Amino acid sequence: MQWLIDRCTAGRAIADDETASHLTPGPNDALIIAGDISHDLDVIHDTLSTITTNLQCHTFFIPGNHEAWIGGSKMDDMGLTDSFTKLEKVVQVCDELGVHTSAKLVGCSDGNNDDPYYRHPVWIVPMWSWYDGTLALPDCEDLSVGLAYWPWVDFKRCEWGNEYEGARMHVAVDGGNVDARFNVPGCERVPSQELTKLFLSWNEDSLNAVKENSVANVISFSHFLPSPQTLPDWKVPSSNTFRREEWLDHPVPDVSAKFAYVAGSELIDEQIRSILPERYDCIDSTGNSRSQIHVFGHSHRPKDFARNGIRYVHNPVGKPAEREMNMISGEFDFQLIWDCTGSRSCRDDDTDKGGWGEVKAEDIIIRYWEQFGGGVDLLAENMAKRRRRKRLNRQGPW
């Protein structure tokens, strides 16, 4: 929260200098927040209010798993006994503050073609979602055995009702063989795929609005991961095969294996790709190829890559410890991914299928800590230091 306040203060100062170059969004900008502000409704309200009041940007938000948590005296006093009701309260907070939780077309100025903000309009599409175990890593069942007692807070603080319990209820069958990933003890703690389907159904009105409008470009966003390739340790986005020995080469492969069960769902990517089903053949009214970007959250591991016509971006704030261990940049900032004026974006050519409004990243990001954070040896060293520090703190000064 303090980082946000500092950025808002800096943003107001920079806004007074029209010659300044900055990434802090302002009144002519849109800001995407892909969930997990807090489980506390007051904190959600204060955070979003800080943004809308100080930055005055068009703010888009979709709840994450933290927003679905119930429990504790404050929420008990409010009578919040299930996560569906809690999410309704979160949406009410957004509505009160003018924060968008459904699709909106931005960069389009009432048909005035002389206005530079009309050059490259884009749909921003918040997408409800959840996880269902379908991103679980193959042939990693031995690393996932601790799922039965893994302290994943959602298992205690999210309440969906009996109808949506148990990932084992949707075990995948291939040639008559039950998918071994769903035989791991503790897998029943993961909600059934019916919950993911329910959340995705909430997106239909927004998706229909986008499909009915011929404007070219789409930026969708979800809290949860949409495909295996967006998992923290999937190192080759073009590959459909997970290379366990090569890619789980860090000190905590078991954490990666367990997290994959609660990371997201393959159904999310199916819905994303239904928006512009013929990605490269879609042409907008200006003759430009249609761009599609999907922003996601949840994993706390930066990503920025393209796969089969869609660019996937995760720009996490993360936790102080993650920044300390170089899992995330210590110089975290807002990331510009689209410019409706086209002044800071790339042109379409034979090698770049992005639309003219898209702002490319300087680097493709797959595993930040490996590419820019010193690699696996430094990661192991930093993790060991952190474990020693935590152990000493528990022991006390005597």
Disulfide bonds with the S-S distance in Angstrom:
none
